[in-house]
Amino acid sequence: MVTVYVIAVTAAALVAIGATIATSGWPEHIKWVSVGTFFVLLAAAEYLIVRFEYRGETIALSLFEAVLAPAIAVLSPPTVVLTVVAA
């Protein structure tokens, strides 16, 4: 069942990349230093977990979304999708 989910999410990402490239074109200039930096940060953020206790329950949050937000602001949409898939 997990394999079907992974295939579906991958297909959806490829469709999103294709739609973005079809509507806005491929980015003319890609900041490779930024792509590399965000790749390393996204890969590390998945393993960095913030655990805290609230009203007797322990909650753990991944920092992936915290790194993803600046990546969306800085990089072009196809580059963000490819970087997230690779990370």
WOPE-V37474 format. One record per helix or strand of 2 or more residues. SS is the DSSP state (H for helix, E for strand). FROM is the first residue (numbers start at 1). LEN is the number of residues. If there is no record, write none. Layout:
BEGIN
[[SS & FROM & LEN] [SS & FROM & LEN]]
END
This chain:
BEGIN
[[H & 2 & 23] [H & 32 & 14] [E & 49 & 6] [E & 57 & 6] [H & 64 & 11] [H & 77 & 10]]
END
